[in-house]
Amino acid sequence: MNNEVVLESAGTLHGQLQRGLGRAARRAADRPGAGEYVYDCIRRDPRWDRQCESRRLYYARLMVDLEMSVGPVAAHLFDPSDQADADEWRVDLALGVLADLVRLSRREAASPLRRYAEEGAQWFDAVEELIDLEDPALTVGLDELVAARCDESELALLIPAHRNPVIEAWAARQPRIAEALARQREAGRAARRAMVATPGRDAQSEAELLDLARRRGEGAIGAIFELGRRRTLALLDLAEELLPQRPSRYGGAVCRALREYGPETLPRARAWATQRGGCEDMGLSILARYGTRQDVPLLMDELRVALDRHEWSSAASPIEGLGRLRAGEAVPLLKSAWTESTYAYLRPRILTALTRTAPHTAESYTVEGLWDCEEGVRLEAARFAPLTRETEIRLQRLHHDTSEEPDVRAAAAARSVT
């Protein structure tokens, strides 16, 4: 089967379903053939960034609403190409959709999920989905397969941080799983003890911490975070040394530490954003959080270029900054980005920006957002969508849907008319 993705126009139902837009979910029931588009999206995962974007619950809900069979999804899992295709993402979305269908009380979806855990090429991912469902009845006997196939590192990956009834049941029958569970719990206790026992770096001078950070050996990450805690401007110099180099955990630590800083970093951030010396992303991130009206032209230019080039991830900081600054001139670009972007992860930022800059314009987007694929959009929409008969019904559904994220359910409950 050819799984190559061809993104359709954002003006078509198929293109909107690919993007996970709420407007597509609202109109799908009235459009003949919508179900085939949903199947196509599940088979040919349309996400621009598969690690960040959500689609599984969105498509699972559509399958429930359109009364679609799980058969074509199962057929995709067990296509003859499964064992030969090297793409580890080939079935990721389909497995997630099946798991969410189980959460939505479509219990028949558990059967192909269980079978794929036993027979599929990406069986480990299916096992993770079954564990996350926390229903031991769906995993009876699967512990033998897991114990036989997994080494110690793989067993460790399967064990969630919180107590899980599936793992507990397996541990009662499989000594290797019980040992892995015991190791994980002991590691957690050891980590907590280490946090308590680790001495602070308060006694070290700024120069000593910088030297330790520059040597990039043991203690370098801790030194970087201590510099960040003190909000020393010398960390900006270190950023100019590390960020232009290839990505590393030390550069990542610097970026995280700089999040503790405030407007005192603006002069350097403006220079970084315009000089293109390797620190421009960090500069734009700082401008998004602390910039002033004088930064609006630069943020507008950055957003325009990112959208023109379809460099969707580069649009995130400009959108955030323009929304925080309530830059009304950005509204046309924000509306275009909402519809055209294939990067659904942008939409929570876009909706927040629209509600701040143009509340009246944002109303239609908040209504549509109640059906969006992204949790952040549904959360913002649940807080601000105007109350009509349609939105009240949708808010009630979000409130009572146990497959929904807790913060979305809480926001919907706060707005729901009881």
Disulfide bonds with the S-S distance in Angstrom:
none
